[in-house]
Amino acid sequence: MSTHPLYNQLSVQDVASMRERNETFILIDVREPAEYAIARIDGALLHPMSMPLDWASAIDRDSQIVVMCHHGMRSAHVAATLTQRFGFRNVANMSGGIDAWSLLIDPTTPRY
């Protein structure tokens, strides 16, 4: 895990380990519905970056949040927004996104 001034960076291996240890966290997928239909991680909540972040107000700001996308760029933007604009304290971006997840964690996850 590495840190960013506003949020943490987690590798796909970090996130897979958290899941294996049954850690409590909310996995937010900010890709578009068409992308989510191709490949997804079980349990991830779809909240496309193109839509308003209205969902953020319904989540406890002390919850551990992991944000993901295709490669990690869109999710980094959303992670920064969650900390700066909404006051979340425990936010991480999943570096490499679903693409790295497919390559390094679950090869049955389709790549696109």
Backbone as XML, in Angstrom:
<?xml version="1.0"?>
<chain id="A" units="angstrom">
  <residue number="1" name="MET">
    <atom name="N" x="0.851" y="-1.179" z="0.000"/>
    <atom name="CA" x="0.000" y="0.000" z="0.000"/>
    <atom name="C" x="0.891" y="1.236" z="0.000"/>
  </residue>
  <residue number="2" name="SER">
    <atom name="N" x="0.567" y="2.194" z="-0.814"/>
    <atom name="CA" x="1.252" y="3.478" z="-0.795"/>
    <atom name="C" x="0.219" y="4.564" z="-0.514"/>
  </residue>
  <residue number="3" name="THR">
    <atom name="N" x="0.710" y="5.743" z="-0.201"/>
    <atom name="CA" x="-0.221" y="6.811" z="0.135"/>
    <atom name="C" x="-0.121" y="7.950" z="-0.858"/>
  </residue>
  <residue number="4" name="HIS">
    <atom name="N" x="-1.184" y="8.657" z="-0.978"/>
    <atom name="CA" x="-1.342" y="9.860" z="-1.777"/>
    <atom name="C" x="-1.752" y="10.918" z="-0.750"/>
  </residue>
  <residue number="5" name="PRO">
    <atom name="N" x="-1.506" y="12.174" z="-0.981"/>
    <atom name="CA" x="-1.899" y="13.174" z="0.027"/>
    <atom name="C" x="-3.366" y="13.104" z="0.447"/>
  </residue>
  <residue number="6" name="LEU">
    <atom name="N" x="-4.237" y="12.635" z="-0.439"/>
    <atom name="CA" x="-5.670" y="12.617" z="-0.138"/>
    <atom name="C" x="-6.233" y="11.230" z="0.139"/>
  </residue>
  <residue number="7" name="TYR">
    <atom name="N" x="-5.595" y="10.197" z="-0.394"/>
    <atom name="CA" x="-6.126" y="8.832" z="-0.278"/>
    <atom name="C" x="-4.973" y="7.841" z="-0.382"/>
  </residue>
  <residue number="8" name="ASN">
    <atom name="N" x="-5.265" y="6.581" z="-0.058"/>
    <atom name="CA" x="-4.263" y="5.515" z="-0.169"/>
    <atom name="C" x="-4.325" y="4.881" z="-1.552"/>
  </residue>
  <residue number="9" name="GLN">
    <atom name="N" x="-3.244" y="4.244" z="-1.921"/>
    <atom name="CA" x="-3.193" y="3.438" z="-3.138"/>
    <atom name="C" x="-3.062" y="1.982" z="-2.702"/>
  </residue>
  <residue number="10" name="LEU">
    <atom name="N" x="-3.947" y="1.136" z="-3.176"/>
    <atom name="CA" x="-3.872" y="-0.289" z="-2.899"/>
    <atom name="C" x="-3.634" y="-1.030" z="-4.198"/>
  </residue>
  <residue number="11" name="SER">
    <atom name="N" x="-2.803" y="-2.042" z="-4.147"/>
    <atom name="CA" x="-2.625" y="-2.908" z="-5.307"/>
    <atom name="C" x="-3.805" y="-3.876" z="-5.376"/>
  </residue>
  <residue number="12" name="VAL">
    <atom name="N" x="-3.954" y="-4.528" z="-6.495"/>
    <atom name="CA" x="-5.012" y="-5.539" z="-6.596"/>
    <atom name="C" x="-4.737" y="-6.684" z="-5.628"/>
  </residue>
  <residue number="13" name="GLN">
    <atom name="N" x="-3.464" y="-6.963" z="-5.360"/>
    <atom name="CA" x="-3.106" y="-7.999" z="-4.393"/>
    <atom name="C" x="-3.566" y="-7.591" z="-2.992"/>
  </residue>
  <residue number="14" name="ASP">
    <atom name="N" x="-3.399" y="-6.301" z="-2.652"/>
    <atom name="CA" x="-3.874" y="-5.802" z="-1.355"/>
    <atom name="C" x="-5.382" y="-6.011" z="-1.214"/>
  </residue>
  <residue number="15" name="VAL">
    <atom name="N" x="-6.116" y="-5.658" z="-2.254"/>
    <atom name="CA" x="-7.583" y="-5.775" z="-2.209"/>
    <atom name="C" x="-7.987" y="-7.246" z="-2.141"/>
  </residue>
  <residue number="16" name="ALA">
    <atom name="N" x="-7.331" y="-8.105" z="-2.896"/>
    <atom name="CA" x="-7.626" y="-9.539" z="-2.841"/>
    <atom name="C" x="-7.363" y="-10.082" z="-1.436"/>
  </residue>
  <residue number="17" name="SER">
    <atom name="N" x="-6.296" y="-9.654" z="-0.805"/>
    <atom name="CA" x="-5.986" y="-10.088" z="0.566"/>
    <atom name="C" x="-7.045" y="-9.598" z="1.552"/>
  </residue>
  <residue number="18" name="MET">
    <atom name="N" x="-7.489" y="-8.377" z="1.376"/>
    <atom name="CA" x="-8.543" y="-7.843" z="2.243"/>
    <atom name="C" x="-9.809" y="-8.683" z="2.113"/>
  </residue>
  <residue number="19" name="ARG">
    <atom name="N" x="-10.137" y="-9.067" z="0.891"/>
    <atom name="CA" x="-11.318" y="-9.910" z="0.666"/>
    <atom name="C" x="-11.135" y="-11.282" z="1.298"/>
  </residue>
  <residue number="20" name="GLU">
    <atom name="N" x="-9.948" y="-11.866" z="1.153"/>
    <atom name="CA" x="-9.675" y="-13.183" z="1.742"/>
    <atom name="C" x="-9.774" y="-13.152" z="3.265"/>
  </residue>
  <residue number="21" name="ARG">
    <atom name="N" x="-9.384" y="-12.025" z="3.869"/>
    <atom name="CA" x="-9.450" y="-11.872" z="5.326"/>
    <atom name="C" x="-10.832" y="-11.409" z="5.793"/>
  </residue>
  <residue number="22" name="ASN">
    <atom name="N" x="-11.769" y="-11.296" z="4.854"/>
    <atom name="CA" x="-13.137" y="-10.850" z="5.152"/>
    <atom name="C" x="-13.160" y="-9.494" z="5.852"/>
  </residue>
  <residue number="23" name="GLU">
    <atom name="N" x="-12.233" y="-8.616" z="5.466"/>
    <atom name="CA" x="-12.238" y="-7.262" z="6.015"/>
    <atom name="C" x="-13.484" y="-6.528" z="5.519"/>
  </residue>
  <residue number="24" name="THR">
    <atom name="N" x="-13.970" y="-5.640" z="6.334"/>
    <atom name="CA" x="-15.141" y="-4.860" z="5.977"/>
    <atom name="C" x="-14.702" y="-3.617" z="5.215"/>
  </residue>
  <residue number="25" name="PHE">
    <atom name="N" x="-15.133" y="-3.518" z="3.978"/>
    <atom name="CA" x="-14.895" y="-2.330" z="3.158"/>
    <atom name="C" x="-15.928" y="-2.297" z="2.051"/>
  </residue>
  <residue number="26" name="ILE">
    <atom name="N" x="-16.109" y="-1.113" z="1.495"/>
    <atom name="CA" x="-17.049" y="-0.933" z="0.395"/>
    <atom name="C" x="-16.239" y="-0.753" z="-0.879"/>
  </residue>
  <residue number="27" name="LEU">
    <atom name="N" x="-16.474" y="-1.629" z="-1.855"/>
    <atom name="CA" x="-15.790" y="-1.556" z="-3.144"/>
    <atom name="C" x="-16.706" y="-0.844" z="-4.126"/>
  </residue>
  <residue number="28" name="ILE">
    <atom name="N" x="-16.269" y="0.315" z="-4.585"/>
    <atom name="CA" x="-17.051" y="1.141" z="-5.508"/>
    <atom name="C" x="-16.414" y="1.074" z="-6.890"/>
  </residue>
  <residue number="29" name="ASP">
    <atom name="N" x="-17.174" y="0.650" z="-7.877"/>
    <atom name="CA" x="-16.728" y="0.568" z="-9.264"/>
    <atom name="C" x="-17.285" y="1.789" z="-9.992"/>
  </residue>
  <residue number="30" name="VAL">
    <atom name="N" x="-16.400" y="2.646" z="-10.499"/>
    <atom name="CA" x="-16.854" y="3.888" z="-11.128"/>
    <atom name="C" x="-16.875" y="3.815" z="-12.662"/>
  </residue>
  <residue number="31" name="ARG">
    <atom name="N" x="-16.751" y="2.609" z="-13.210"/>
    <atom name="CA" x="-16.834" y="2.460" z="-14.662"/>
    <atom name="C" x="-18.283" y="2.603" z="-15.114"/>
  </residue>
  <residue number="32" name="GLU">
    <atom name="N" x="-18.470" y="2.582" z="-16.408"/>
    <atom name="CA" x="-19.807" y="2.707" z="-16.992"/>
    <atom name="C" x="-20.506" y="1.349" z="-17.006"/>
  </residue>
  <residue number="33" name="PRO">
    <atom name="N" x="-21.850" y="1.338" z="-17.057"/>
    <atom name="CA" x="-22.593" y="0.078" z="-17.043"/>
    <atom name="C" x="-22.151" y="-0.921" z="-18.111"/>
  </residue>
  <residue number="34" name="ALA">
    <atom name="N" x="-21.817" y="-0.457" z="-19.313"/>
    <atom name="CA" x="-21.375" y="-1.375" z="-20.379"/>
    <atom name="C" x="-20.065" y="-2.060" z="-19.996"/>
  </residue>
  <residue number="35" name="GLU">
    <atom name="N" x="-19.171" y="-1.327" z="-19.324"/>
    <atom name="CA" x="-17.905" y="-1.919" z="-18.880"/>
    <atom name="C" x="-18.152" y="-2.935" z="-17.756"/>
  </residue>
  <residue number="36" name="TYR">
    <atom name="N" x="-19.016" y="-2.560" z="-16.832"/>
    <atom name="CA" x="-19.367" y="-3.420" z="-15.711"/>
    <atom name="C" x="-19.990" y="-4.723" z="-16.213"/>
  </residue>
  <residue number="37" name="ALA">
    <atom name="N" x="-20.765" y="-4.649" z="-17.301"/>
    <atom name="CA" x="-21.387" y="-5.845" z="-17.872"/>
    <atom name="C" x="-20.347" y="-6.807" z="-18.431"/>
  </residue>
  <residue number="38" name="ILE">
    <atom name="N" x="-19.221" y="-6.293" z="-18.882"/>
    <atom name="CA" x="-18.154" y="-7.133" z="-19.441"/>
    <atom name="C" x="-17.372" y="-7.835" z="-18.344"/>
  </residue>
  <residue number="39" name="ALA">
    <atom name="N" x="-16.972" y="-7.085" z="-17.321"/>
    <atom name="CA" x="-16.100" y="-7.620" z="-16.275"/>
    <atom name="C" x="-16.371" y="-6.895" z="-14.968"/>
  </residue>
  <residue number="40" name="ARG">
    <atom name="N" x="-16.463" y="-7.656" z="-13.889"/>
    <atom name="CA" x="-16.701" y="-7.037" z="-12.584"/>
    <atom name="C" x="-16.169" y="-7.932" z="-11.481"/>
  </residue>
  <residue number="41" name="ILE">
    <atom name="N" x="-16.017" y="-7.320" z="-10.312"/>
    <atom name="CA" x="-15.625" y="-8.045" z="-9.112"/>
    <atom name="C" x="-16.872" y="-8.224" z="-8.275"/>
  </residue>
  <residue number="42" name="ASP">
    <atom name="N" x="-17.145" y="-9.455" z="-7.867"/>
    <atom name="CA" x="-18.333" y="-9.724" z="-7.063"/>
    <atom name="C" x="-18.368" y="-8.822" z="-5.840"/>
  </residue>
  <residue number="43" name="GLY">
    <atom name="N" x="-19.520" y="-8.253" z="-5.600"/>
    <atom name="CA" x="-19.714" y="-7.401" z="-4.444"/>
    <atom name="C" x="-19.437" y="-5.935" z="-4.683"/>
  </residue>
  <residue number="44" name="ALA">
    <atom name="N" x="-18.840" y="-5.600" z="-5.829"/>
    <atom name="CA" x="-18.564" y="-4.192" z="-6.135"/>
    <atom name="C" x="-19.868" y="-3.467" z="-6.454"/>
  </residue>
  <residue number="45" name="LEU">
    <atom name="N" x="-19.998" y="-2.259" z="-5.935"/>
    <atom name="CA" x="-21.170" y="-1.429" z="-6.211"/>
    <atom name="C" x="-20.871" y="-0.532" z="-7.400"/>
  </residue>
  <residue number="46" name="LEU">
    <atom name="N" x="-21.743" y="-0.549" z="-8.384"/>
    <atom name="CA" x="-21.552" y="0.269" z="-9.581"/>
    <atom name="C" x="-22.084" y="1.675" z="-9.342"/>
  </residue>
  <residue number="47" name="HIS">
    <atom name="N" x="-21.190" y="2.656" z="-9.404"/>
    <atom name="CA" x="-21.535" y="4.070" z="-9.326"/>
    <atom name="C" x="-20.700" y="4.795" z="-10.374"/>
  </residue>
  <residue number="48" name="PRO">
    <atom name="N" x="-21.179" y="4.832" z="-11.634"/>
    <atom name="CA" x="-20.393" y="5.413" z="-12.721"/>
    <atom name="C" x="-19.932" y="6.840" z="-12.432"/>
  </residue>
  <residue number="49" name="MET">
    <atom name="N" x="-18.695" y="7.099" z="-12.807"/>
    <atom name="CA" x="-18.122" y="8.423" z="-12.619"/>
    <atom name="C" x="-18.915" y="9.482" z="-13.390"/>
  </residue>
  <residue number="50" name="SER">
    <atom name="N" x="-19.545" y="9.087" z="-14.484"/>
    <atom name="CA" x="-20.299" y="10.029" z="-15.303"/>
    <atom name="C" x="-21.592" y="10.495" z="-14.631"/>
  </residue>
  <residue number="51" name="MET">
    <atom name="N" x="-21.978" y="9.832" z="-13.562"/>
    <atom name="CA" x="-23.201" y="10.184" z="-12.844"/>
    <atom name="C" x="-22.837" y="11.025" z="-11.616"/>
  </residue>
  <residue number="52" name="PRO">
    <atom name="N" x="-23.792" y="11.783" z="-11.078"/>
    <atom name="CA" x="-23.511" y="12.557" z="-9.864"/>
    <atom name="C" x="-23.107" y="11.638" z="-8.706"/>
  </residue>
  <residue number="53" name="LEU">
    <atom name="N" x="-22.340" y="12.169" z="-7.807"/>
    <atom name="CA" x="-21.878" y="11.395" z="-6.656"/>
    <atom name="C" x="-22.892" y="11.444" z="-5.513"/>
  </residue>
  <residue number="54" name="ASP">
    <atom name="N" x="-24.172" y="11.489" z="-5.838"/>
    <atom name="CA" x="-25.225" y="11.542" z="-4.823"/>
    <atom name="C" x="-25.147" y="10.366" z="-3.862"/>
  </residue>
  <residue number="55" name="TRP">
    <atom name="N" x="-24.687" y="9.234" z="-4.323"/>
    <atom name="CA" x="-24.585" y="8.038" z="-3.489"/>
    <atom name="C" x="-23.647" y="8.249" z="-2.305"/>
  </residue>
  <residue number="56" name="ALA">
    <atom name="N" x="-22.697" y="9.162" z="-2.424"/>
    <atom name="CA" x="-21.706" y="9.364" z="-1.370"/>
    <atom name="C" x="-22.347" y="9.818" z="-0.067"/>
  </residue>
  <residue number="57" name="SER">
    <atom name="N" x="-23.414" y="10.575" z="-0.145"/>
    <atom name="CA" x="-24.053" y="11.075" z="1.079"/>
    <atom name="C" x="-24.730" y="9.966" z="1.878"/>
  </residue>
  <residue number="58" name="ALA">
    <atom name="N" x="-24.968" y="8.817" z="1.256"/>
    <atom name="CA" x="-25.625" y="7.703" z="1.943"/>
    <atom name="C" x="-24.631" y="6.765" z="2.638"/>
  </residue>
  <residue number="59" name="ILE">
    <atom name="N" x="-23.341" y="7.010" z="2.461"/>
    <atom name="CA" x="-22.314" y="6.134" z="3.034"/>
    <atom name="C" x="-21.668" y="6.815" z="4.233"/>
  </residue>
  <residue number="60" name="ASP">
    <atom name="N" x="-21.485" y="6.067" z="5.302"/>
    <atom name="CA" x="-20.816" y="6.578" z="6.501"/>
    <atom name="C" x="-19.408" y="7.021" z="6.135"/>
  </residue>
  <residue number="61" name="ARG">
    <atom name="N" x="-19.068" y="8.242" z="6.486"/>
    <atom name="CA" x="-17.766" y="8.804" z="6.126"/>
    <atom name="C" x="-16.591" y="8.107" z="6.802"/>
  </residue>
  <residue number="62" name="ASP">
    <atom name="N" x="-16.855" y="7.304" z="7.814"/>
    <atom name="CA" x="-15.789" y="6.553" z="8.473"/>
    <atom name="C" x="-15.614" y="5.150" z="7.886"/>
  </residue>
  <residue number="63" name="SER">
    <atom name="N" x="-16.466" y="4.769" z="6.951"/>
    <atom name="CA" x="-16.346" y="3.455" z="6.306"/>
    <atom name="C" x="-15.063" y="3.389" z="5.498"/>
  </residue>
  <residue number="64" name="GLN">
    <atom name="N" x="-14.523" y="2.195" z="5.388"/>
    <atom name="CA" x="-13.372" y="2.007" z="4.511"/>
    <atom name="C" x="-13.903" y="1.841" z="3.091"/>
  </residue>
  <residue number="65" name="ILE">
    <atom name="N" x="-13.432" y="2.711" z="2.184"/>
    <atom name="CA" x="-13.882" y="2.732" z="0.800"/>
    <atom name="C" x="-12.703" y="2.409" z="-0.104"/>
  </residue>
  <residue number="66" name="VAL">
    <atom name="N" x="-12.924" y="1.490" z="-1.052"/>
    <atom name="CA" x="-11.942" y="1.217" z="-2.101"/>
    <atom name="C" x="-12.639" y="1.521" z="-3.422"/>
  </residue>
  <residue number="67" name="VAL">
    <atom name="N" x="-12.013" y="2.375" z="-4.221"/>
    <atom name="CA" x="-12.594" y="2.798" z="-5.488"/>
    <atom name="C" x="-11.792" y="2.163" z="-6.622"/>
  </residue>
  <residue number="68" name="MET">
    <atom name="N" x="-12.505" y="1.670" z="-7.640"/>
    <atom name="CA" x="-11.837" y="1.011" z="-8.769"/>
    <atom name="C" x="-12.460" y="1.416" z="-10.092"/>
  </residue>
  <residue number="69" name="CYS">
    <atom name="N" x="-11.686" y="1.251" z="-11.168"/>
    <atom name="CA" x="-12.180" y="1.470" z="-12.529"/>
    <atom name="C" x="-11.447" y="0.499" z="-13.452"/>
  </residue>
  <residue number="70" name="HIS">
    <atom name="N" x="-11.217" y="0.886" z="-14.694"/>
    <atom name="CA" x="-10.548" y="0.003" z="-15.652"/>
    <atom name="C" x="-9.048" y="-0.108" z="-15.370"/>
  </residue>
  <residue number="71" name="HIS">
    <atom name="N" x="-8.375" y="1.037" z="-15.224"/>
    <atom name="CA" x="-6.929" y="1.036" z="-14.976"/>
    <atom name="C" x="-6.511" y="1.798" z="-13.722"/>
  </residue>
  <residue number="72" name="GLY">
    <atom name="N" x="-7.399" y="2.566" z="-13.133"/>
    <atom name="CA" x="-7.091" y="3.276" z="-11.898"/>
    <atom name="C" x="-7.072" y="4.782" z="-11.990"/>
  </residue>
  <residue number="73" name="MET">
    <atom name="N" x="-7.309" y="5.334" z="-13.165"/>
    <atom name="CA" x="-7.272" y="6.786" z="-13.312"/>
    <atom name="C" x="-8.593" y="7.447" z="-12.882"/>
  </residue>
  <residue number="74" name="ARG">
    <atom name="N" x="-9.703" y="6.950" z="-13.401"/>
    <atom name="CA" x="-11.001" y="7.517" z="-13.012"/>
    <atom name="C" x="-11.241" y="7.327" z="-11.516"/>
  </residue>
  <residue number="75" name="SER">
    <atom name="N" x="-10.882" y="6.153" z="-11.019"/>
    <atom name="CA" x="-11.093" y="5.882" z="-9.595"/>
    <atom name="C" x="-10.228" y="6.783" z="-8.725"/>
  </residue>
  <residue number="76" name="ALA">
    <atom name="N" x="-9.033" y="7.138" z="-9.184"/>
    <atom name="CA" x="-8.182" y="8.071" z="-8.428"/>
    <atom name="C" x="-8.876" y="9.427" z="-8.311"/>
  </residue>
  <residue number="77" name="HIS">
    <atom name="N" x="-9.501" y="9.865" z="-9.391"/>
    <atom name="CA" x="-10.224" y="11.133" z="-9.369"/>
    <atom name="C" x="-11.389" y="11.076" z="-8.374"/>
  </residue>
  <residue number="78" name="VAL">
    <atom name="N" x="-12.144" y="9.988" z="-8.390"/>
    <atom name="CA" x="-13.272" y="9.844" z="-7.469"/>
    <atom name="C" x="-12.772" y="9.736" z="-6.029"/>
  </residue>
  <residue number="79" name="ALA">
    <atom name="N" x="-11.673" y="9.029" z="-5.804"/>
    <atom name="CA" x="-11.112" y="8.922" z="-4.452"/>
    <atom name="C" x="-10.752" y="10.305" z="-3.907"/>
  </residue>
  <residue number="80" name="ALA">
    <atom name="N" x="-10.128" y="11.123" z="-4.743"/>
    <atom name="CA" x="-9.778" y="12.483" z="-4.321"/>
    <atom name="C" x="-11.027" y="13.303" z="-4.021"/>
  </residue>
  <residue number="81" name="THR">
    <atom name="N" x="-12.049" y="13.160" z="-4.840"/>
    <atom name="CA" x="-13.304" y="13.892" z="-4.635"/>
    <atom name="C" x="-13.975" y="13.463" z="-3.341"/>
  </residue>
  <residue number="82" name="LEU">
    <atom name="N" x="-13.975" y="12.170" z="-3.047"/>
    <atom name="CA" x="-14.598" y="11.685" z="-1.811"/>
    <atom name="C" x="-13.920" y="12.270" z="-0.578"/>
  </residue>
  <residue number="83" name="THR">
    <atom name="N" x="-12.609" y="12.413" z="-0.616"/>
    <atom name="CA" x="-11.911" y="12.960" z="0.544"/>
    <atom name="C" x="-12.049" y="14.474" z="0.615"/>
  </residue>
  <residue number="84" name="GLN">
    <atom name="N" x="-11.850" y="15.156" z="-0.496"/>
    <atom name="CA" x="-11.883" y="16.627" z="-0.499"/>
    <atom name="C" x="-13.286" y="17.193" z="-0.334"/>
  </residue>
  <residue number="85" name="ARG">
    <atom name="N" x="-14.206" y="16.698" z="-1.122"/>
    <atom name="CA" x="-15.541" y="17.302" z="-1.171"/>
    <atom name="C" x="-16.509" y="16.726" z="-0.141"/>
  </residue>
  <residue number="86" name="PHE">
    <atom name="N" x="-16.356" y="15.427" z="0.142"/>
    <atom name="CA" x="-17.325" y="14.770" z="1.014"/>
    <atom name="C" x="-16.775" y="14.438" z="2.401"/>
  </residue>
  <residue number="87" name="GLY">
    <atom name="N" x="-15.492" y="14.640" z="2.629"/>
    <atom name="CA" x="-14.925" y="14.440" z="3.953"/>
    <atom name="C" x="-14.675" y="13.003" z="4.368"/>
  </residue>
  <residue number="88" name="PHE">
    <atom name="N" x="-14.604" y="12.085" z="3.418"/>
    <atom name="CA" x="-14.282" y="10.708" z="3.768"/>
    <atom name="C" x="-12.844" y="10.637" z="4.280"/>
  </residue>
  <residue number="89" name="ARG">
    <atom name="N" x="-12.607" y="9.774" z="5.252"/>
    <atom name="CA" x="-11.297" y="9.690" z="5.899"/>
    <atom name="C" x="-10.511" y="8.447" z="5.528"/>
  </residue>
  <residue number="90" name="ASN">
    <atom name="N" x="-11.179" y="7.427" z="5.020"/>
    <atom name="CA" x="-10.519" y="6.143" z="4.788"/>
    <atom name="C" x="-10.823" y="5.654" z="3.370"/>
  </residue>
  <residue number="91" name="VAL">
    <atom name="N" x="-10.189" y="6.306" z="2.395"/>
    <atom name="CA" x="-10.445" y="6.026" z="0.982"/>
    <atom name="C" x="-9.163" y="5.521" z="0.327"/>
  </residue>
  <residue number="92" name="ALA">
    <atom name="N" x="-9.322" y="4.517" z="-0.530"/>
    <atom name="CA" x="-8.184" y="4.000" z="-1.285"/>
    <atom name="C" x="-8.576" y="3.818" z="-2.744"/>
  </residue>
  <residue number="93" name="ASN">
    <atom name="N" x="-7.599" y="4.017" z="-3.615"/>
    <atom name="CA" x="-7.747" y="3.756" z="-5.038"/>
    <atom name="C" x="-7.097" y="2.405" z="-5.326"/>
  </residue>
  <residue number="94" name="MET">
    <atom name="N" x="-7.790" y="1.542" z="-6.070"/>
    <atom name="CA" x="-7.215" y="0.255" z="-6.462"/>
    <atom name="C" x="-6.395" y="0.454" z="-7.732"/>
  </residue>
  <residue number="95" name="SER">
    <atom name="N" x="-5.088" y="0.511" z="-7.573"/>
    <atom name="CA" x="-4.173" y="0.730" z="-8.697"/>
    <atom name="C" x="-4.288" y="-0.409" z="-9.713"/>
  </residue>
  <residue number="96" name="GLY">
    <atom name="N" x="-4.309" y="-0.039" z="-10.969"/>
    <atom name="CA" x="-4.367" y="-1.037" z="-12.030"/>
    <atom name="C" x="-5.765" y="-1.460" z="-12.419"/>
  </residue>
  <residue number="97" name="GLY">
    <atom name="N" x="-6.734" y="-1.203" z="-11.544"/>
    <atom name="CA" x="-8.129" y="-1.474" z="-11.849"/>
    <atom name="C" x="-8.462" y="-2.911" z="-12.197"/>
  </residue>
  <residue number="98" name="ILE">
    <atom name="N" x="-9.598" y="-3.066" z="-12.863"/>
    <atom name="CA" x="-10.090" y="-4.391" z="-13.235"/>
    <atom name="C" x="-9.135" y="-5.088" z="-14.198"/>
  </residue>
  <residue number="99" name="ASP">
    <atom name="N" x="-8.381" y="-4.306" z="-14.962"/>
    <atom name="CA" x="-7.428" y="-4.913" z="-15.889"/>
    <atom name="C" x="-6.338" y="-5.657" z="-15.122"/>
  </residue>
  <residue number="100" name="ALA">
    <atom name="N" x="-5.762" y="-5.024" z="-14.107"/>
    <atom name="CA" x="-4.740" y="-5.681" z="-13.282"/>
    <atom name="C" x="-5.350" y="-6.833" z="-12.495"/>
  </residue>
  <residue number="101" name="TRP">
    <atom name="N" x="-6.595" y="-6.683" z="-12.062"/>
    <atom name="CA" x="-7.278" y="-7.764" z="-11.344"/>
    <atom name="C" x="-7.350" y="-9.008" z="-12.236"/>
  </residue>
  <residue number="102" name="SER">
    <atom name="N" x="-7.706" y="-8.805" z="-13.490"/>
    <atom name="CA" x="-7.800" y="-9.913" z="-14.441"/>
    <atom name="C" x="-6.434" y="-10.562" z="-14.676"/>
  </residue>
  <residue number="103" name="LEU">
    <atom name="N" x="-5.396" y="-9.745" z="-14.796"/>
    <atom name="CA" x="-4.052" y="-10.263" z="-15.059"/>
    <atom name="C" x="-3.418" y="-10.947" z="-13.852"/>
  </residue>
  <residue number="104" name="LEU">
    <atom name="N" x="-3.641" y="-10.401" z="-12.660"/>
    <atom name="CA" x="-2.884" y="-10.852" z="-11.489"/>
    <atom name="C" x="-3.681" y="-11.635" z="-10.443"/>
  </residue>
  <residue number="105" name="ILE">
    <atom name="N" x="-4.988" y="-11.481" z="-10.432"/>
    <atom name="CA" x="-5.799" y="-12.115" z="-9.380"/>
    <atom name="C" x="-6.741" y="-13.169" z="-9.935"/>
  </residue>
  <residue number="106" name="ASP">
    <atom name="N" x="-7.549" y="-12.797" z="-10.897"/>
    <atom name="CA" x="-8.585" y="-13.694" z="-11.406"/>
    <atom name="C" x="-8.584" y="-13.724" z="-12.924"/>
  </residue>
  <residue number="107" name="PRO">
    <atom name="N" x="-7.843" y="-14.663" z="-13.517"/>
    <atom name="CA" x="-7.760" y="-14.710" z="-14.985"/>
    <atom name="C" x="-9.089" y="-15.058" z="-15.664"/>
  </residue>
  <residue number="108" name="THR">
    <atom name="N" x="-10.111" y="-15.453" z="-14.897"/>
    <atom name="CA" x="-11.420" y="-15.697" z="-15.514"/>
    <atom name="C" x="-12.178" y="-14.389" z="-15.744"/>
  </residue>
  <residue number="109" name="THR">
    <atom name="N" x="-11.691" y="-13.293" z="-15.155"/>
    <atom name="CA" x="-12.305" y="-11.984" z="-15.387"/>
    <atom name="C" x="-11.910" y="-11.505" z="-16.783"/>
  </residue>
  <residue number="110" name="PRO">
    <atom name="N" x="-12.873" y="-11.264" z="-17.659"/>
    <atom name="CA" x="-12.553" y="-10.851" z="-19.030"/>
    <atom name="C" x="-11.772" y="-9.529" z="-19.062"/>
  </residue>
  <residue number="111" name="ARG">
    <atom name="N" x="-10.878" y="-9.436" z="-20.019"/>
    <atom name="CA" x="-10.154" y="-8.189" z="-20.276"/>
    <atom name="C" x="-10.789" y="-7.519" z="-21.483"/>
  </residue>
  <residue number="112" name="TYR">
    <atom name="N" x="-10.733" y="-6.214" z="-21.504"/>
    <atom name="CA" x="-11.259" y="-5.450" z="-22.646"/>
    <atom name="C" x="-10.427" y="-4.225" z="-22.873"/>
  </residue>
</chain>
